[in-house]
Amino acid sequence: MSQPAPAQGTAPGLDLVEAYRRMLTIRRFEEQVNELYLTAKMPGLAHLYIGQEAVAVGVCAALRRDDYVFGNHRSHGHYLAKGGDMAALMAELYCKSSGCARGRGGSMHLYAGEVGLLGTVPMVGATIPIAVGAALAAVMEGRDRVAVAFFGDGATEEG
């Protein structure tokens, strides 16, 4: 019996088992957040990334650590896929000073400059011009960077 052909279109160096592990980590994290939110054990709102895990993992696998990512209101998966610390994310959701945005951002205003997540914006479509500006700044400063704007289908009809 012959071996199946390798998958086409995968990111260079992307280990599919590792990609699956990352997707599963994001899913389990989001399920835990949902449970905490539904039982009123977590403050604020929880816009979950369930069902979109492969998008963040696939995109972030093609990026370097110093490339830029800008997320929307469902950015827990973006943060984790880019290499963010799970404990820091949970602390952020509880508004703790040990959170990735020092407890000031909550679920929809994440920041983790150390992994290139330069902010998440809950306004529909707002990450697009911010990412374009970051990309332009990188070009003008001679830095080799990629800037990614994550957005949902609702953003395709804005502006």
MDTraj code that builds the backbone (N, CA, C; nanometers):
import mdtraj as md
import numpy as np

residues = "MET SER GLN PRO ALA PRO ALA GLN GLY THR ALA PRO GLY LEU ASP LEU VAL GLU ALA TYR ARG ARG MET LEU THR ILE ARG ARG PHE GLU GLU GLN VAL ASN GLU LEU TYR LEU THR ALA LYS MET PRO GLY LEU ALA HIS LEU TYR ILE GLY GLN GLU ALA VAL ALA VAL GLY VAL CYS ALA ALA LEU ARG ARG ASP ASP TYR VAL PHE GLY ASN HIS ARG SER HIS GLY HIS TYR LEU ALA LYS GLY GLY ASP MET ALA ALA LEU MET ALA GLU LEU TYR CYS LYS SER SER GLY CYS ALA ARG GLY ARG GLY GLY SER MET HIS LEU TYR ALA GLY GLU VAL GLY LEU LEU GLY THR VAL PRO MET VAL GLY ALA THR ILE PRO ILE ALA VAL GLY ALA ALA LEU ALA ALA VAL MET GLU GLY ARG ASP ARG VAL ALA VAL ALA PHE PHE GLY ASP GLY ALA THR GLU GLU GLY".split()
xyz = np.array([
    [0.0846, -0.1167, 0.0000],
    [0.0000, 0.0000, 0.0000],
    [0.0896, 0.1234, 0.0000],
    [0.0567, 0.2213, -0.0822],
    [0.1396, 0.3418, -0.0918],
    [0.1042, 0.4409, 0.0188],
    [0.2014, 0.5248, 0.0504],
    [0.1820, 0.6292, 0.1509],
    [0.1034, 0.7443, 0.0903],
    [0.0180, 0.8096, 0.1683],
    [-0.0545, 0.9258, 0.1166],
    [0.0422, 1.0399, 0.0887],
    [0.0070, 1.1213, -0.0074],
    [0.0899, 1.2375, -0.0406],
    [0.0889, 1.3348, 0.0766],
    [0.2011, 1.4052, 0.0982],
    [0.2027, 1.5037, 0.2068],
    [0.1004, 1.6133, 0.1818],
    [0.0509, 1.6682, 0.2902],
    [-0.0480, 1.7759, 0.2795],
    [0.0117, 1.8951, 0.2074],
    [-0.0630, 1.9519, 0.1176],
    [-0.0188, 2.0710, 0.0459],
    [-0.0675, 2.1942, 0.1189],
    [0.0079, 2.2998, 0.1121],
    [-0.0351, 2.4258, 0.1688],
    [-0.0109, 2.4401, 0.3180],
    [0.0663, 2.3497, 0.3783],
    [0.0956, 2.3665, 0.5203],
    [0.2116, 2.4628, 0.5370],
    [0.2160, 2.5291, 0.6503],
    [0.3230, 2.6245, 0.6789],
    [0.4552, 2.5496, 0.6874],
    [0.5632, 2.6109, 0.6391],
    [0.6946, 2.5458, 0.6460],
    [0.7295, 2.5115, 0.7909],
    [0.7697, 2.3889, 0.8127],
    [0.8096, 2.3469, 0.9459],
    [0.6947, 2.3209, 1.0417],
    [0.5715, 2.3270, 0.9947],
    [0.4572, 2.3030, 1.0826],
    [0.4416, 2.1538, 1.1054],
    [0.4558, 2.1138, 1.2278],
    [0.4340, 1.9760, 1.2669],
    [0.2841, 1.9600, 1.2913],
    [0.2200, 1.8721, 1.2182],
    [0.0749, 1.8596, 1.2270],
    [0.0277, 1.8102, 1.3637],
    [0.1077, 1.7266, 1.4285],
    [0.0711, 1.6815, 1.5629],
    [0.0783, 1.7994, 1.6601],
    [0.1824, 1.8812, 1.6474],
    [0.1945, 2.0002, 1.7319],
    [0.0808, 2.0980, 1.7034],
    [0.0448, 2.1137, 1.5772],
    [-0.0665, 2.2024, 1.5419],
    [-0.1959, 2.1528, 1.6060],
    [-0.2186, 2.0234, 1.6006],
    [-0.3386, 1.9668, 1.6634],
    [-0.3364, 1.9891, 1.8144],
    [-0.2196, 1.9712, 1.8761],
    [-0.2061, 1.9936, 2.0204],
    [-0.2414, 2.1381, 2.0555],
    [-0.1937, 2.2326, 1.9750],
    [-0.2243, 2.3740, 1.9999],
    [-0.3740, 2.4024, 1.9835],
    [-0.4332, 2.3443, 1.8803],
    [-0.5774, 2.3640, 1.8606],
    [-0.6566, 2.3074, 1.9779],
    [-0.6167, 2.1899, 2.0232],
    [-0.6855, 2.1266, 2.1356],
    [-0.6655, 2.2065, 2.2646],
    [-0.5467, 2.2614, 2.2836],
    [-0.5202, 2.3458, 2.4009],
    [-0.6126, 2.4668, 2.4012],
    [-0.6249, 2.5317, 2.2861],
    [-0.7138, 2.6479, 2.2752],
    [-0.8578, 2.6070, 2.3031],
    [-0.9012, 2.4953, 2.2452],
    [-1.0387, 2.4488, 2.2655],
    [-1.0666, 2.4213, 2.4129],
    [-0.9759, 2.3493, 2.4776],
    [-0.9974, 2.3161, 2.6189],
    [-0.9949, 2.4413, 2.7066],
    [-0.9066, 2.5339, 2.6744],
    [-0.9023, 2.6596, 2.7494],
    [-1.0352, 2.7330, 2.7356],
    [-1.0847, 2.7435, 2.6156],
    [-1.2102, 2.8142, 2.5910],
    [-1.3285, 2.7443, 2.6571],
    [-1.3274, 2.6122, 2.6574],
    [-1.4344, 2.5395, 2.7263],
    [-1.4319, 2.5693, 2.8764],
    [-1.3120, 2.5784, 2.9330],
    [-1.3002, 2.6111, 3.0754],
    [-1.3482, 2.7537, 3.1017],
    [-1.3103, 2.8472, 3.0153],
    [-1.3566, 2.9858, 3.0292],
    [-1.5087, 2.9907, 3.0218],
    [-1.5657, 2.9181, 2.9278],
    [-1.7114, 2.9155, 2.9139],
    [-1.7778, 2.8645, 3.0414],
    [-1.7252, 2.7574, 3.0967],
    [-1.7809, 2.7015, 3.2202],
    [-1.7719, 2.8023, 3.3347],
    [-1.6580, 2.8681, 3.3475],
    [-1.6409, 2.9677, 3.4539],
    [-1.7342, 3.0864, 3.4335],
    [-1.7499, 3.1266, 3.3089],
    [-1.8374, 3.2400, 3.2792],
    [-1.9843, 3.2059, 3.3065],
    [-2.0264, 3.0888, 3.2602],
    [-2.1668, 3.0499, 3.2766],
    [-2.2054, 3.0278, 3.4225],
    [-2.1096, 2.9932, 3.5055],
    [-2.1381, 2.9727, 3.6478],
    [-2.1086, 3.0984, 3.7292],
    [-2.0911, 3.2105, 3.6603],
    [-2.0689, 3.3417, 3.7235],
    [-1.9445, 3.3458, 3.8114],
    [-1.8450, 3.2640, 3.7766],
    [-1.7199, 3.2652, 3.8526],
    [-1.6150, 3.3542, 3.7870],
    [-1.6477, 3.4096, 3.6713],
    [-1.5548, 3.4949, 3.5980],
    [-1.6233, 3.6274, 3.5672],
    [-1.5556, 3.7380, 3.5932],
    [-1.6165, 3.8688, 3.5656],
    [-1.6145, 3.9030, 3.4166],
    [-1.6943, 3.9992, 3.3789],
    [-1.6911, 4.0505, 3.2422],
    [-1.7582, 3.9604, 3.1414],
    [-1.7229, 3.9823, 3.0156],
    [-1.7785, 3.9058, 2.9043],
    [-1.6786, 3.8021, 2.8563],
    [-1.7278, 3.7002, 2.7904],
    [-1.6415, 3.5968, 2.7341],
    [-1.6855, 3.5693, 2.5908],
    [-1.6151, 3.6262, 2.4956],
    [-1.6377, 3.5962, 2.3542],
    [-1.5385, 3.4868, 2.3169],
    [-1.5888, 3.3678, 2.2935],
    [-1.5037, 3.2505, 2.2782],
    [-1.4558, 3.2302, 2.1350],
    [-1.3479, 3.1542, 2.1215],
    [-1.2851, 3.1243, 1.9934],
    [-1.3132, 2.9801, 1.9501],
    [-1.4085, 2.9164, 2.0116],
    [-1.4406, 2.7772, 1.9810],
    [-1.4867, 2.7646, 1.8361],
    [-1.4269, 2.6687, 1.7650],
    [-1.4597, 2.6445, 1.6253],
    [-1.3695, 2.7166, 1.5273],
    [-1.2815, 2.8018, 1.5775],
    [-1.1920, 2.8789, 1.4908],
    [-1.0444, 2.8495, 1.5196],
    [-1.0177, 2.7512, 1.6027],
    [-0.8821, 2.7245, 1.6501],
    [-0.7811, 2.7045, 1.5371],
    [-0.8215, 2.6361, 1.4312],
    [-0.7286, 2.6074, 1.3218],
    [-0.6827, 2.7342, 1.2508],
    [-0.7660, 2.8362, 1.2492],
    [-0.7289, 2.9622, 1.1836],
    [-0.6091, 3.0241, 1.2543],
    [-0.6205, 3.0439, 1.3844],
    [-0.5114, 3.1062, 1.4595],
    [-0.3856, 3.0209, 1.4565],
    [-0.4000, 2.8915, 1.4758],
    [-0.2833, 2.8035, 1.4780],
    [-0.2151, 2.8015, 1.3414],
    [-0.2917, 2.7902, 1.2346],
    [-0.2326, 2.7884, 1.1010],
    [-0.1634, 2.9178, 1.0648],
    [-0.2287, 3.0296, 1.0918],
    [-0.1685, 3.1596, 1.0602],
    [-0.0433, 3.1818, 1.1437],
    [-0.0535, 3.1600, 1.2729],
    [0.0597, 3.1887, 1.3616],
    [0.1770, 3.0939, 1.3393],
    [0.1509, 2.9743, 1.2871],
    [0.2597, 2.8814, 1.2558],
    [0.3480, 2.9350, 1.1439],
    [0.2920, 3.0191, 1.0594],
    [0.3683, 3.0758, 0.9481],
    [0.4398, 3.2054, 0.9870],
    [0.4203, 3.2509, 1.1096],
    [0.4793, 3.3772, 1.1545],
    [0.6005, 3.3538, 1.2431],
    [0.6831, 3.4555, 1.2518],
    [0.7933, 3.4558, 1.3479],
    [0.7434, 3.5172, 1.4779],
    [0.8166, 3.4966, 1.5831],
    [0.7763, 3.5502, 1.7143],
    [0.7649, 3.7020, 1.7118],
    [0.8498, 3.7699, 1.6343],
    [0.8480, 3.9165, 1.6324],
    [0.7558, 3.9748, 1.5255],
    [0.6838, 3.8909, 1.4513],
    [0.5814, 3.9421, 1.3602],
    [0.4626, 3.9899, 1.4431],
    [0.3831, 4.0764, 1.3838],
    [0.2741, 4.1411, 1.4565],
    [0.1396, 4.0730, 1.4321],
    [0.0628, 4.0622, 1.5379],
    [-0.0729, 4.0089, 1.5291],
    [-0.1665, 4.1058, 1.6006],
    [-0.2794, 4.1330, 1.5373],
    [-0.3841, 4.2170, 1.5952],
    [-0.5131, 4.1369, 1.5918],
    [-0.5744, 4.1215, 1.7071],
    [-0.6930, 4.0383, 1.7166],
    [-0.8201, 4.1180, 1.7353],
    [-0.9298, 4.0464, 1.7252],
    [-1.0618, 4.1071, 1.7429],
    [-1.1158, 4.0746, 1.8820],
    [-1.2464, 4.0752, 1.8976],
    [-1.3067, 4.0481, 2.0280],
    [-1.3024, 3.9003, 2.0664],
    [-1.2637, 3.8137, 1.9761],
    [-1.2495, 3.6704, 2.0045],
    [-1.1022, 3.6328, 1.9898],
    [-1.0181, 3.6816, 2.0775],
    [-0.8733, 3.6702, 2.0566],
    [-0.7989, 3.5796, 2.1525],
    [-0.8683, 3.5079, 2.2374],
    [-0.7966, 3.4162, 2.3264],
    [-0.7128, 3.3191, 2.2429],
    [-0.7705, 3.2695, 2.1338],
    [-0.6989, 3.1763, 2.0466],
    [-0.5806, 3.2400, 1.9769],
    [-0.5927, 3.3655, 1.9360],
    [-0.4806, 3.4352, 1.8720],
    [-0.3643, 3.4459, 1.9694],
    [-0.3967, 3.4843, 2.0918],
    [-0.2948, 3.5006, 2.1958],
    [-0.2230, 3.3682, 2.2217],
    [-0.2979, 3.2620, 2.2409],
    [-0.2369, 3.1325, 2.2703],
    [-0.1609, 3.0773, 2.1505],
    [-0.2144, 3.0925, 2.0306],
    [-0.1470, 3.0415, 1.9109],
    [-0.0172, 3.1161, 1.8831],
    [-0.0104, 3.2418, 1.9205],
    [0.1108, 3.3217, 1.8977],
    [0.2174, 3.2932, 2.0027],
    [0.1828, 3.2151, 2.1039],
    [0.2809, 3.1772, 2.2052],
    [0.2583, 3.2399, 2.3404],
    [0.1420, 3.3005, 2.3599],
    [0.1104, 3.3617, 2.4883],
    [0.0962, 3.2586, 2.5988],
    [0.1201, 3.3026, 2.7202],
    [0.1162, 3.2168, 2.8376],
    [-0.0280, 3.1970, 2.8853],
    [-0.0681, 3.0715, 2.8995],
    [-0.2056, 3.0405, 2.9376],
    [-0.2401, 3.0947, 3.0763],
    [-0.1479, 3.0846, 3.1708],
    [-0.1746, 3.1350, 3.3060],
    [-0.1924, 3.2865, 3.3046],
    [-0.1124, 3.3559, 3.2237],
    [-0.1252, 3.5021, 3.2136],
    [-0.2581, 3.5405, 3.1501],
    [-0.3050, 3.4606, 3.0546],
    [-0.4345, 3.4884, 2.9929],
    [-0.5473, 3.4684, 3.0940],
    [-0.5418, 3.3597, 3.1683],
    [-0.6458, 3.3360, 3.2686],
    [-0.6430, 3.4465, 3.3740],
    [-0.5244, 3.4887, 3.4137],
    [-0.5133, 3.5985, 3.5106],
    [-0.5736, 3.7262, 3.4539],
    [-0.5538, 3.7503, 3.3253],
    [-0.6112, 3.8695, 3.2615],
    [-0.7634, 3.8637, 3.2641],
    [-0.8184, 3.7472, 3.2388],
    [-0.9637, 3.7323, 3.2395],
    [-1.0229, 3.7555, 3.3786],
    [-0.9402, 3.7377, 3.4806],
    [-0.9818, 3.7657, 3.6185],
    [-0.9352, 3.9034, 3.6659],
    [-0.8851, 3.9852, 3.5719],
    [-0.8419, 4.1229, 3.6024],
    [-0.7294, 4.1274, 3.7050],
    [-0.6411, 4.0301, 3.7014],
    [-0.5285, 4.0237, 3.7947],
    [-0.4083, 4.0974, 3.7364],
    [-0.3266, 4.1553, 3.8218],
    [-0.2087, 4.2288, 3.7748],
    [-0.1069, 4.1374, 3.7076],
    [-0.1155, 4.0076, 3.7286],
    [-0.0262, 3.9122, 3.6628],
    [-0.0752, 3.8750, 3.5226],
    [-0.1834, 3.9362, 3.4776],
    [-0.2379, 3.9096, 3.3448],
    [-0.1520, 3.9680, 3.2342],
    [-0.1753, 3.9243, 3.1128],
    [-0.0939, 3.9676, 2.9986],
    [-0.1047, 4.1175, 2.9724],
    [-0.2130, 4.1803, 3.0133],
    [-0.2284, 4.3262, 3.0022],
    [-0.2371, 4.3884, 3.1419],
    [-0.1743, 4.3191, 3.2370],
    [-0.1689, 4.3639, 3.3771],
    [-0.3073, 4.3793, 3.4411],
    [-0.4025, 4.3020, 3.3903],
    [-0.5365, 4.3035, 3.4475],
    [-0.6233, 4.4186, 3.4030],
    [-0.5753, 4.4962, 3.3087],
    [-0.6488, 4.6154, 3.2656],
    [-0.7309, 4.5943, 3.1392],
    [-0.7039, 4.4888, 3.0660],
    [-0.7690, 4.4708, 2.9371],
    [-0.8876, 4.3774, 2.9370],
    [-0.8817, 4.2764, 3.0218],
    [-0.9881, 4.1773, 3.0209],
    [-0.9864, 4.0934, 2.8943],
    [-1.0965, 4.0317, 2.8653],
    [-1.1070, 3.9368, 2.7548],
    [-1.0868, 3.9990, 2.6166],
    [-1.1316, 4.1211, 2.5980],
    [-1.1322, 4.1789, 2.4628],
    [-1.0215, 4.2799, 2.4351],
    [-0.9334, 4.3043, 2.5312],
    [-0.8260, 4.4023, 2.5121],
    [-0.6932, 4.3409, 2.5543],
    [-0.6554, 4.2332, 2.4895],
    [-0.5326, 4.1623, 2.5241],
    [-0.4117, 4.2329, 2.4648],
    [-0.2977, 4.2149, 2.5291],
    [-0.1708, 4.2669, 2.4790],
    [-0.0602, 4.1751, 2.5277],
    [0.0310, 4.1409, 2.4384],
    [0.1483, 4.0606, 2.4742],
    [0.2592, 4.0929, 2.3751],
    [0.3233, 4.2071, 2.3957],
    [0.4293, 4.2509, 2.3058],
    [0.5418, 4.1508, 2.2928],
    [0.5669, 4.0735, 2.3982],
    [0.6770, 3.9767, 2.3950],
    [0.6557, 3.8660, 2.2922],
    [0.5328, 3.8437, 2.2488],
    [0.5065, 3.7437, 2.1445],
    [0.4500, 3.8072, 2.0174],
    [0.4484, 3.9393, 2.0118],
    [0.4025, 4.0074, 1.8907],
    [0.2537, 4.0344, 1.8835],
    [0.1784, 4.0016, 1.9877],
    [0.0357, 4.0360, 1.9892],
    [0.0272, 4.1799, 2.0391],
    [0.0109, 4.2722, 1.9466],
    [0.0192, 4.4133, 1.9814],
    [-0.1145, 4.4752, 2.0161],
    [-0.2138, 4.3934, 2.0331],
    [-0.3412, 4.4435, 2.0799],
    [-0.4580, 4.3728, 2.0150],
    [-0.5690, 4.3735, 2.0871],
    [-0.6940, 4.3216, 2.0336],
    [-0.7984, 4.4310, 2.0502],
    [-0.8834, 4.4424, 1.9508],
    [-0.9819, 4.5504, 1.9470],
    [-1.1201, 4.4895, 1.9257],
    [-1.2152, 4.5161, 2.0152],
    [-1.3470, 4.4555, 2.0006],
    [-1.4345, 4.5190, 1.8930],
    [-1.3976, 4.6354, 1.8423],
    [-1.4797, 4.6987, 1.7384],
    [-1.4612, 4.6239, 1.6059],
    [-1.5704, 4.5903, 1.5424],
    [-1.5676, 4.5117, 1.4192],
    [-1.4872, 4.5835, 1.3109],
    [-1.3879, 4.5150, 1.2578],
    [-1.3073, 4.5674, 1.1479],
    [-1.1952, 4.6607, 1.1880],
    [-1.1865, 4.6964, 1.3145],
    [-1.0893, 4.7977, 1.3571],
    [-0.9451, 4.7498, 1.3543],
    [-0.9220, 4.6197, 1.3539],
    [-0.7841, 4.5707, 1.3524],
    [-0.7176, 4.5896, 1.2167],
    [-0.7964, 4.6013, 1.1123],
    [-0.7394, 4.6092, 0.9772],
    [-0.6537, 4.7340, 0.9597],
    [-0.7041, 4.8552, 0.9832],
    [-0.6183, 4.9725, 0.9650],
    [-0.5029, 4.9782, 1.0649],
    [-0.5209, 4.9226, 1.1824],
    [-0.4119, 4.9217, 1.2804],
    [-0.2982, 4.8329, 1.2305],
    [-0.3311, 4.7162, 1.1779],
    [-0.2289, 4.6264, 1.1241],
    [-0.1601, 4.6876, 1.0027],
    [-0.2359, 4.7557, 0.9182],
    [-0.1764, 4.8233, 0.8022],
    [-0.0772, 4.9291, 0.8496],
    [-0.1146, 5.0053, 0.9517],
    [-0.0241, 5.1060, 1.0064],
    [0.1019, 5.0448, 1.0645],
    [0.0888, 4.9334, 1.1343],
    [0.2057, 4.8650, 1.1905],
    [0.2965, 4.8124, 1.0799],
    [0.2363, 4.7605, 0.9731],
    [0.3157, 4.7119, 0.8602],
    [0.3894, 4.8269, 0.7925],
    [0.3212, 4.9384, 0.7734],
    [0.3846, 5.0561, 0.7135],
    [0.4990, 5.1058, 0.8009],
    [0.4777, 5.1107, 0.9314],
    [0.5836, 5.1540, 1.0228],
    [0.7044, 5.0618, 1.0133],
    [0.6812, 4.9319, 1.0046],
    [0.7920, 4.8366, 0.9929],
    [0.8709, 4.8608, 0.8649],
    [0.8014, 4.8844, 0.7545],
    [0.8687, 4.9126, 0.6271],
    [0.9496, 5.0413, 0.6376],
    [0.8887, 5.1456, 0.6923],
    [0.9563, 5.2752, 0.7028],
    [1.0788, 5.2691, 0.7948],
    [1.0757, 5.1811, 0.8931],
    [1.1877, 5.1659, 0.9854],
    [1.2852, 5.0573, 0.9417],
    [1.2598, 4.9955, 0.8266],
    [1.3499, 4.8946, 0.7727],
    [1.3477, 4.7622, 0.8480],
    [1.2393, 4.7326, 0.9168],
    [1.2272, 4.6062, 0.9899],
    [1.1537, 4.5038, 0.9040],
    [1.2018, 4.3829, 0.9065],
    [1.1407, 4.2729, 0.8315],
    [1.0326, 4.2092, 0.9182],
    [0.9101, 4.2566, 0.9041],
    [0.7989, 4.2083, 0.9850],
    [0.6760, 4.1826, 0.8979],
    [0.5920, 4.0961, 0.9463],
    [0.4608, 4.0718, 0.8872],
    [0.3588, 4.1196, 0.9899],
    [0.2524, 4.1822, 0.9443],
    [0.1444, 4.2251, 1.0335],
    [0.0156, 4.1556, 0.9904],
    [-0.0498, 4.0902, 1.0841],
    [-0.1725, 4.0151, 1.0568],
    [-0.2886, 4.0779, 1.1330],
    [-0.3981, 4.0985, 1.0631],
    [-0.5221, 4.1445, 1.1262],
    [-0.6217, 4.0296, 1.1213],
    [-0.6631, 3.9833, 1.2364],
    [-0.7693, 3.8834, 1.2426],
    [-0.9023, 3.9568, 1.2504],
    [-0.9987, 3.9102, 1.1727],
    [-1.1320, 3.9696, 1.1777],
    [-1.2332, 3.8667, 1.1306],
    [-1.3557, 3.8871, 1.1694],
    [-1.4619, 3.7941, 1.1337],
    [-1.5361, 3.8367, 1.0091],
    [-1.6358, 3.7595, 0.9719],
    [-1.7102, 3.7867, 0.8493],
    [-1.7856, 3.9188, 0.8549],
    [-1.8240, 3.9636, 0.9729],
    [-1.8936, 4.0914, 0.9846],
    [-1.8078, 4.2085, 0.9408],
    [-1.6761, 4.1960, 0.9531],
    [-1.5852, 4.3046, 0.9156],
    [-1.5727, 4.3202, 0.7647],
    [-1.6142, 4.2213, 0.6887],
    [-1.6006, 4.2309, 0.5435],
    [-1.7028, 4.3246, 0.4815],
    [-1.8012, 4.3657, 0.5587],
    [-1.9017, 4.4572, 0.5046],
    [-1.8927, 4.5962, 0.5673],
    [-1.7885, 4.6202, 0.6455],
    [-1.7711, 4.7502, 0.7107],
    [-1.6941, 4.8449, 0.6204],
    [-1.7231, 4.9727, 0.6313],
    [-1.6459, 5.0768, 0.5635],
    [-1.6729, 5.0834, 0.4195],
])
top = md.Topology()
chain = top.add_chain()
for i, resn in enumerate(residues, 1):
    res = top.add_residue(resn, chain, resSeq=i)
    for name in ("N", "CA", "C"):
        top.add_atom(name, md.element.get_by_symbol(name[0]), res)
traj = md.Trajectory(xyz[None], top)
